[in-house]
């Protein structure tokens, strides 16, 4: 459930671009986006609408508001193994303010997310500065989050189990290297403390007195976590207005996670009004130092987790997208619009998380778990 929350937040950021990017001396354009998104895979379905409105006030101020909704239903392997299926709704409200002063853009905002067992409040601030004739843009951002974690059983709220605080610092630079080549460098570090585990995902340990040969118990994760990530992006503009881009990201944290991400993309305008995109993303992650699919006995170590998000795995995502630009004659205050569609196919191979739903004579010899998911986004945008 917590992972569904984070996945939905990622979808919102990916579609609507909550972070500042590109030149700092330009305010975001006036526009309205209406989105429908759907994620389906591994027994989890997340779907819902979203609306984003941006509006400038004079030459120096801009404001935006976004409403985002998830309808979540789950019968995933974690739920089927240890709990009951569930359905719930999550709503999110985002407010962002921009102030442009010369070549400096200041942005600040607040995000409130609410679901039956998770309340999240996030404030953020960023500053971007263009220099050297707009060939270089430097940006810095800070985000502070306050979350409250609870438990729900069969759709009925049970109790609050803890709080978690999150802090993130980011530093970025974009540099025009040549007429056709753009470089992006980003570094971020984050700190979290409090209740940082998933209350629905326990641990599995050998139990000779159980008919299955194992039993489940509560997980115990550290109450602090610090991570850092660095990313490099290159974008090259080709003839026929096409572009190819590549991105590499390295992440590590104090839980022992080490992750590598490689992404490539290609963009091609067609017939004046059409733009097609193709992407491929590969991700590999080393498991957390205290993670195990099967512990030798209960309470075998101080920290324990069988959360598959902390396991060792690799994933491949392939995506296709397209947009069509149109110019409506009515209403007259609309300059243009676009219809946009994106589809991603995600495949995850877990390398030390076993599918315990398939019986085995020896605990831990079950087949490794795999997950396939479809992610779809459809939205319409209007500029005015």
N, C-alpha and C positions, 0 to 999 in steps of 0.2 A: 504493500500500500504506500509506504514511504517512497519506494522507487517509482511508482506510478506518478506520485506528486512531482518528483524531480524530473521525470521524463516529460511530463506535460509542461513544466516550466521551460525546459529546453526547446520544446516545440514552439512555444510562444516567442522565445528569443530568436529562434532560427527564421521564423516567418516574418516577423515584424521588425527585427533589428533594433532591440532595445538599447544596445550600446552605441557609442559614437564611433563613426568610421569616416575615412576620407578626409576632405579638407575641413579645417576648423573654422574658416571664415565664411561659412555658408550655413544659414539656418535650414532645418528640415522643411521640405515643401508642405503646403497645405494639402491634406489628403484624408481619405476615409477608406479603411479596409474592412471587409466582412469575410470572415474565415469559417470554414468547416474542416475539422481535422479528425483523423481516425487512426488509432494504433491497434493492431490485433496480432497477437502471437503469444505462444507459451501459456495459453489459457487465460490471458489477460486482454481485456478490451477497454480502450480509453477513447472516447469520442466526445465531440461537443462543438459549440460555436464560439466565435470571438469577434469583437468589434473594436477597431482602433480609429481614433479621430485625432488629427494633428491640425493645429491652427496657429498662424503667426499673428502677432499684434505689433504693428509697426515694423521697423527695420531691425529691432534688437531683441524682441521676445518671441518665444514660441512655447506652446503648451500641447501636451497630448494626454489622452486618457484611453485606456484599454480595459475592456471587460473580457475575461476568459473563463470558459466553463468546461469542466470534464465530467462526463458520466462514466463511472468506473465500475466494471464488473470483473470478478476474478474467480477462476478455478485453477490457478497455477499449481505447479508441483509443490510449492511451499504450503499453499493453502490446503490442498488435498491431503498432504502428508500429516499436517499438524492442526488444522483448523477447519472451518466451514467456509463455503463459498459466500461471497458478499457482493452487494451492489451499493454504491454511494455516489454522491455528487460533490465535486470540488469547484469552488468559485474563486476567481482571482481578479483583483482590481489594481491597475497600474496607473500612476500619475507621474508625469515627467515635465519639468520646466527647463527651458533653455534660455540663456542670455548671451548675446553676441556683443563683444566690445572689441572693435578693431579686428585683429586676426585671432582673437581668443574666444573660444566658446566654452561657457560654463553650463553644466547640466547637473540637475539634482532631481531626485524623485523618491517615490515610496511605493512599495508593493505589499498588498495584503492578500493572503491566501487562507481560505477557510474550508475545512472538510471535517467530518464528524470526529476524527481522531488526530487531527493535525492542524495547528494554527501557526501561521508564519507571518512575521512582520519583517520587512527588509527596507532599509534606507540606503541610498547610494548617491555618490557625488563624483563628478569627473570634470576635468579641464583639458582642453585641447588647444594647441598653439601651432599655427602655420607660420613658416618662416622661409627665408631664402627664395622669395618669389613663388611661394606656395609649392615648392618642390619637396619640402620636408614638413611633416606634421608630427608633433610630439604630444602624447596624451598620458594622463595619469588619472586613476580612478580608485575610489575606496567604497566598499560595501560593508554594511553591518546588518546582521540578521539575528532575530530573536524568535525561536521556535518553541512550541509546546507540543509534547508528544503524548498521545493517549492510546487506549485500546478499545476496540469495538468487537463484540461477539454476536454473530447472526443479526447484524444490523442494529444492535442495541449498545449504546455507549456504556463502558464499564468503569474506567477510571483514567486519570492522568498519571502517567508513569515517570515523567521527567521533563526538563527543559534543556534546550541547547542554544548556544550562542555561536555565531559565525562571523568572521572578519576576513575580508579579502582586499589585497592591494594589487593593482595592476599598472604596468608601465608599457607603453607601446610607441612605436615609431613607424611611419610610412615614408618611403623615400622614392622619388622618381629618379631612376638610374639612367634611363635613356628615354627616347621618345616613345618606345614601345614596351619598356620593361619597368615594372613597379615592384619594390621590395617592401615587405612588412616584417617587423620584429616585435614580439610581444613576450613579456615576462609577468608572471603573477605568483603570488604566494597567499596562502590562506591558513587561518587558524580556527579550530573549532574546539569547544569544550562543553561538557554536560552529558546529557543522555544521547549518545551517538549511534546506538544500535537499533536494529529493527525489532520491535517487540513481538512480531509474529514469526520470526525465524529463530528456532531453537537450535540445539546441537544434537548430534547423534553419537551414541557411545555403545560399545560392546556390552551386552547384557545376556549372560548365559541362562538367566532365568526367564527370558522372554521367548515366545514361540518364534519370533522373527530373528532372534539372535542379537537384537539391538533395541534400545529405547531412546526416547527423546528427553532432553532436559533444557533448562534455560541457558541462554547465551550470556556471556559477560565480556563486553568490549571495553577498551580503555576509554577514559573520560576526556582525553585530549587527543587532538590530531592536528598535525601541521604538514602541509604539502606545498610543493613548488612546481611550476610548469614553465617551460620556455617553448616558443613556437616561431617558425620561420615560414614566410609565404612569399612566393614569386608569382607574378601575373604578367603574361606576355601577350601583347596584342598582335594578332595575325592579320593578313590581308582579308578582304571581304568582311571587315568589322568583327571578325571572330576573336576569341581570346581563350587561352589555356592557362590554368593556374595549378600550382602545386603547394602543398602545405605539409610540414612535418612538426610534430609536437611531442615533447618528452616530459613525463610527469613522474614524480616520486614523492613519497610521504613517510612519516614516522611510523606508520603501520606496516611498512615493508612493501607497499605497493610500488611497482615500477611499470610504467605503461608507455607504449610507443604508438603514435597515430600517424598514418600516411594517407593523404587525400589528394586526389587529382580531379580536375574538372575541365569541361570544355563548353564554351558558349558560342552559339552561332545564330545571328539574325538571318531571317528568311523573308522574302517577299515584302519588305518594308515594315509590315505590321506584326510579324511573328518573330519570336526568339525561342530557340530550343537549347536545353542544357542537359549534360550528362555528367554524372559524378561517380567516383569509386572511392571507397574509404576502407582502409584496413586498420584494425586495432588489435594490439596484443598486450596482455596484462599478466604480471607475476602475482601470485597469491599473497595475501597478508601473512605476516610472520606467525600469527596465532591461529590462522585458519586451518581447519581439518574437516574432511568429509566424514570421518569416523574416528572418534577418540577411543583409546584403549579401555578407559573406564570413566565413570562419572567424576567430574571435578578433577580431571587429571592434570590441569594446569591453571594458573591464575586467570588468564584471559582465553576465552573460547568463542568460536563463531563458525557456523556452517552457512552463513549468508553467501549465496552464490555470486553476489556482486563483488565479494572479496576473494573469490576463487581465481585460479589461473585459467585464462581462456583467451581465445582469439575470435575476432568477428570480421565479417566482410559485408559491406553495405553497397548496393548498386542502385543508382537513382537516375530517373529521367524526369524532365520537367519541360513545361512550355508555357508561354504567355502570348496573348493576342491583344494588341493595342487598338482601341477604337476611339472615335471622336463623335460623341452623340450630339445631335442637333438640339436636344432638349433634355434636361433644363439648361438654359443658356449659361449659367454660372459654372458648369462643369467643363473644364478644358479638355480633358481626355480621361480614358479609363482603360484598365487592363483586366483580362480574365487569365487567371494563373492556376496551373495544376502541377503538382509534384507527387511522384510516387517513388518510394524506396523499398527495396527488398533487403531484409536483414537476416543474416545467418550467423549464429553463435555456436562455437564448439567449446564446451567446457572440458578441461583437461584433468581436473581432480575433483569434480562434483558429479556424483553418480545418481542415476535415476532409481531411487529406492522403491518406486511404484512397481518396478518389474522384479518379481521374486527371485531370490538367489539363495542357494544353499549356504553360501559363505557371505556374511555381511561385508560389504566393500567390494564385492566382485560384480556388482550390478553394472549394466552398460553405462558409459559416460553419457551425460545429459546433453542434448542439443536443442536449440531453439530457433525457430523460423518465424519471422514477423513481417507484416506489411504495414508501412506507414504512408498515409495518404493525406495530402493537404490541397484544398481547393479554396481560392479566395478571389474576390473581385475588389479592385481598387479604383478610386476616383480622385483626380487632381482638380483643384478649383482655385 
